[in-house]
Amino acid sequence: MNQRPLFRRRLPALIAGLLIAAGASQALAQSTAPAPGASARIDAIKKAGVLRAGVLSNPPWLVENTTGSGDAWAGPAWILANEYARQLGVKLQAVPVSHETKVPVLASNQVDMTISPLSVTPERLKVVDFVTYSATALCVFGRADNPKVANAKSIDEFNSPDITVAYFTGGGEENWVKKRFPNAKLRGVSTAGTAAPVEEIMAKRADVTPINRVPWAALNRKVKGLKVLPEGNNCQGSTEMATPIGLAIDKNQPEYFNWLKAVSDTMKPKLEADEARIINTM
């Protein structure tokens, strides 16, 4: 019996299998810690037997457990830091930091990394390197019974003279609103201690308003009758005013940085799943 036709049918599957295996081997090689002598930082961590990580709660990426039972910390940042420690064969030590010290502690060698989630900014990039694994972004929502909102398919449709956009004055979204909706009527209001000026929407003084994608999930559960854009995945995939989020290390540590990034890349699905879990419980 001629086996060539059968072999030819199986050839694409065999090639695909080899490519997958090669990709997995390459990913494993890239995530393997540098050999002794290649990274002074990793050598020092292994010698000390401890990976020192600066921590400061910032949900959903790093959450402090105050119940008194279980791990003291949780979230994607904690999962990632534990994986680093596991691969290095050392213990993970949480070092409390503040908003003022979470970046300076890196240059002063008080920690090996700050896993308290940091947004990437030009100023911070001058003094630290980031391993990013998430991002913040904005959603735009309004009342679902408002035809201007109900019929909208894109945020672009809100850049119109017949749309009123509410925003908190002095908030991070103010400049974005003014640039994103130059043709709309803008309504600036004082911060009310909430994630967005919901009252303006519910009272029909405005058609739409922006909100960070993270608190949007909780707001949507609490307040019924809202519609958000971009649609899909409850707006968690928005790229509006997107800012990368990650952990930080002191600059000029290329071998250390490349290894941290490679491990983070292999952990991406697990980190994303844990972030979504926490957002859905906030």
C-alpha positions as CSV (number, residue, x, y, z in Angstrom):
1,M,0.0,0.0,0.0
2,N,1.3,3.5,-0.9
3,Q,2.0,5.4,2.3
4,R,2.9,8.7,0.6
5,P,-0.6,10.2,0.4
6,L,-1.2,9.5,4.1
7,F,2.2,11.0,4.9
8,R,1.5,14.1,2.9
9,R,-1.8,14.6,4.7
10,R,-0.1,14.3,8.0
11,L,2.9,16.6,7.1
12,P,1.2,19.9,7.9
13,A,0.3,18.6,11.4
14,L,3.8,17.3,11.9
15,I,5.3,20.7,10.9
16,A,2.9,22.5,13.2
17,G,3.8,20.3,16.1
18,L,7.5,20.8,15.5
19,L,7.0,24.6,15.4
20,I,5.0,24.6,18.6
21,A,7.6,22.5,20.3
22,A,10.4,24.8,19.1
23,G,8.4,27.8,20.3
24,A,7.9,26.3,23.7
25,S,11.6,25.5,23.9
26,Q,12.6,29.0,22.9
27,A,10.2,30.5,25.5
28,L,11.6,28.2,28.2
29,A,15.2,29.2,27.3
30,Q,14.3,32.9,27.3
31,S,12.7,32.6,30.8
32,T,15.6,30.7,32.3
33,A,17.5,32.8,34.8
34,P,21.0,34.1,33.6
35,A,23.9,31.9,34.5
36,P,26.1,32.9,37.5
37,G,28.2,36.0,36.7
38,A,25.8,37.3,34.0
39,S,23.7,39.4,36.3
40,A,25.1,40.9,39.5
41,R,21.5,41.5,40.8
42,I,20.5,37.9,40.4
43,D,23.7,36.7,41.9
44,A,23.1,38.9,44.9
45,I,19.5,37.7,45.3
46,K,20.6,34.0,45.2
47,K,23.4,34.7,47.7
48,A,20.9,36.4,50.1
49,G,18.3,33.7,49.6
50,V,15.6,36.4,49.4
51,L,13.9,38.4,46.6
52,R,12.9,41.8,48.2
53,A,9.8,43.2,46.6
54,G,8.4,46.7,47.5
55,V,4.6,46.4,48.1
56,L,1.8,48.9,48.4
57,S,-1.8,47.9,47.8
58,N,-3.2,48.9,44.4
59,P,-6.1,46.7,43.3
60,P,-6.6,44.8,41.1
61,W,-2.9,44.2,40.5
62,L,-1.8,44.0,44.1
63,V,-4.2,43.5,47.0
64,E,-3.4,43.3,50.7
65,N,-5.1,40.6,52.6
66,T,-6.1,42.0,56.0
67,T,-8.2,39.0,57.1
68,G,-5.3,37.5,59.1
69,S,-5.4,34.2,57.3
70,G,-3.7,33.1,54.1
71,D,-1.1,35.0,52.1
72,A,-0.7,38.7,53.1
73,W,-0.9,39.7,49.4
74,A,-2.7,38.6,46.3
75,G,-3.1,39.7,42.7
76,P,-1.2,39.4,39.4
77,A,1.8,41.3,40.8
78,W,2.1,38.9,43.7
79,I,1.7,35.9,41.5
80,L,4.5,37.1,39.2
81,A,6.8,38.0,42.1
82,N,6.3,34.5,43.5
83,E,7.2,32.9,40.2
84,Y,10.4,34.9,40.1
85,A,11.3,33.8,43.6
86,R,10.4,30.2,42.7
87,Q,12.6,30.1,39.6
88,L,15.5,31.6,41.6
89,G,15.1,29.2,44.4
90,V,14.7,31.9,47.0
91,K,12.1,33.3,49.4
92,L,9.9,36.2,48.5
93,Q,10.1,39.1,51.1
94,A,7.4,41.8,51.0
95,V,9.0,45.2,51.9
96,P,6.3,47.9,52.6
97,V,6.8,51.1,50.7
98,S,4.8,54.4,50.4
99,H,3.7,56.4,47.4
100,E,6.7,58.7,48.0
101,T,9.3,55.9,48.4
102,K,8.1,53.2,46.0
103,V,10.5,54.4,43.2
104,P,13.4,55.8,45.3
105,V,13.9,52.5,47.1
106,L,15.1,51.0,43.9
107,A,18.1,53.3,43.4
108,S,19.0,53.0,47.1
109,N,19.0,49.2,46.9
110,Q,16.4,48.7,49.6
111,V,14.4,46.3,47.3
112,D,15.2,44.3,44.2
113,M,12.0,45.3,42.5
114,T,8.9,47.4,43.3
115,I,5.8,45.2,42.6
116,S,3.4,47.9,43.8
117,P,1.8,48.5,40.4
118,L,3.2,51.6,38.7
119,S,1.9,53.4,35.6
120,V,4.6,54.1,33.0
121,T,5.4,57.8,32.7
122,P,8.2,59.6,30.9
123,E,9.5,60.9,34.2
124,R,9.7,57.4,35.8
125,L,11.3,56.0,32.6
126,K,14.3,58.2,33.3
127,V,15.1,56.4,36.5
128,V,13.6,52.9,36.3
129,D,12.9,50.1,33.8
130,F,9.4,48.6,33.7
131,V,8.2,45.1,33.2
132,T,4.6,45.8,32.0
133,Y,1.8,43.2,32.2
134,S,-1.3,45.3,32.2
135,A,-2.7,48.7,31.4
136,T,-5.3,51.2,32.6
137,A,-7.7,52.7,30.0
138,L,-10.9,54.7,29.9
139,C,-14.5,53.7,29.1
140,V,-17.3,56.0,28.3
141,F,-20.8,55.4,29.6
142,G,-24.3,56.9,29.7
143,R,-27.9,55.9,30.3
144,A,-29.0,53.0,28.1
145,D,-32.4,54.7,27.7
146,N,-30.8,57.7,26.1
147,P,-31.1,57.3,22.3
148,K,-27.8,59.1,21.7
149,V,-26.1,56.5,23.8
150,A,-28.2,53.5,22.9
151,N,-27.7,53.9,19.2
152,A,-24.0,54.7,19.4
153,K,-21.5,52.1,18.1
154,S,-18.3,54.0,18.7
155,I,-16.9,56.6,21.1
156,D,-16.2,58.7,18.1
157,E,-20.0,59.4,17.8
158,F,-19.9,61.4,21.0
159,N,-17.7,64.0,19.5
160,S,-20.8,65.9,18.4
161,P,-22.4,69.3,19.3
162,D,-25.6,67.5,20.4
163,I,-23.7,65.5,23.0
164,T,-22.8,66.7,26.5
165,V,-19.8,65.1,28.1
166,A,-19.4,65.4,31.9
167,Y,-16.0,65.1,33.6
168,F,-14.3,65.8,37.0
169,T,-12.4,69.1,36.9
170,G,-8.7,68.6,37.8
171,G,-9.0,64.8,37.2
172,G,-6.7,62.8,35.0
173,E,-9.5,62.5,32.3
174,E,-10.0,66.3,31.9
175,N,-7.3,66.9,29.2
176,W,-8.3,63.7,27.4
177,V,-12.0,64.7,27.3
178,K,-11.1,68.1,25.8
179,K,-8.9,66.6,23.1
180,R,-11.2,63.6,22.4
181,F,-14.4,65.6,22.2
182,P,-13.6,69.0,20.9
183,N,-17.0,69.4,19.2
184,A,-19.1,68.2,22.1
185,K,-20.5,70.3,25.0
186,L,-18.3,69.8,28.0
187,R,-19.6,69.9,31.5
188,G,-16.9,70.0,34.2
189,V,-18.0,69.2,37.8
190,S,-16.3,69.0,41.1
191,T,-15.0,65.6,42.3
192,A,-17.6,63.9,44.5
193,G,-15.5,61.0,45.8
194,T,-16.8,58.7,43.2
195,A,-15.0,57.1,40.2
196,A,-17.1,59.2,37.7
197,P,-19.8,61.9,37.8
198,V,-22.6,59.3,37.8
199,E,-25.1,61.9,39.1
200,E,-24.7,64.0,36.0
201,I,-25.7,61.0,33.9
202,M,-28.6,59.8,36.0
203,A,-30.0,63.4,36.3
204,K,-29.7,63.7,32.5
205,R,-27.5,66.8,32.8
206,A,-25.0,65.0,30.6
207,D,-25.2,62.3,28.0
208,V,-21.9,60.5,28.7
209,T,-18.8,60.5,31.0
210,P,-15.5,58.7,31.1
211,I,-14.5,56.2,33.8
212,N,-11.4,54.0,34.3
213,R,-12.1,50.5,33.1
214,V,-11.3,49.0,36.5
215,P,-14.0,50.7,38.6
216,W,-16.5,50.5,35.7
217,A,-17.1,46.9,36.4
218,A,-18.2,47.6,40.0
219,L,-20.3,50.6,39.0
220,N,-22.1,48.6,36.3
221,R,-23.1,46.0,38.9
222,K,-24.3,48.7,41.3
223,V,-26.1,51.0,38.9
224,K,-28.5,49.4,36.5
225,G,-29.5,50.8,33.1
226,L,-26.1,52.0,31.8
227,K,-24.4,51.4,28.5
228,V,-20.6,51.5,28.0
229,L,-18.3,51.9,25.0
230,P,-16.2,50.4,23.7
231,E,-18.5,47.4,23.8
232,G,-17.3,43.8,24.3
233,N,-15.7,42.2,27.4
234,N,-17.5,44.8,29.6
235,C,-15.1,47.5,28.2
236,Q,-12.1,45.7,29.7
237,G,-10.3,45.7,26.4
238,S,-10.5,49.5,25.9
239,T,-7.4,51.3,24.6
240,E,-8.7,54.8,25.2
241,M,-6.1,56.8,27.1
242,A,-4.3,53.6,27.7
243,T,-1.3,53.6,30.1
244,P,0.9,50.6,30.7
245,I,1.1,49.2,34.2
246,G,3.9,47.0,35.6
247,L,6.6,46.5,38.2
248,A,9.8,48.5,38.2
249,I,13.5,47.8,38.7
250,D,16.5,50.1,38.9
251,K,18.0,51.0,35.5
252,N,21.1,49.5,33.8
253,Q,20.4,45.9,34.6
254,P,19.8,44.4,31.1
255,E,20.2,40.7,31.9
256,Y,18.0,41.0,35.0
257,F,15.4,43.0,33.0
258,N,15.3,40.6,30.0
259,W,14.8,37.6,32.3
260,L,12.0,39.3,34.3
261,K,10.3,40.3,31.1
262,A,10.6,36.8,29.6
263,V,9.0,35.2,32.7
264,S,6.2,37.8,32.6
265,D,5.4,37.1,29.0
266,T,5.1,33.3,29.7
267,M,2.8,34.2,32.7
268,K,0.5,36.6,30.8
269,P,-2.6,34.4,30.5
270,K,-2.5,33.6,34.2
271,L,-1.9,37.2,35.2
272,E,-4.8,38.4,33.0
273,A,-7.2,35.8,34.5
274,D,-6.3,36.8,38.0
275,E,-6.8,40.4,37.2
276,A,-10.2,39.7,35.8
277,R,-11.2,37.6,38.8
278,I,-10.3,40.5,41.2
279,I,-12.1,43.1,39.1
280,N,-15.2,41.0,39.1
281,T,-15.2,40.9,42.9
282,M,-14.3,44.5,43.7
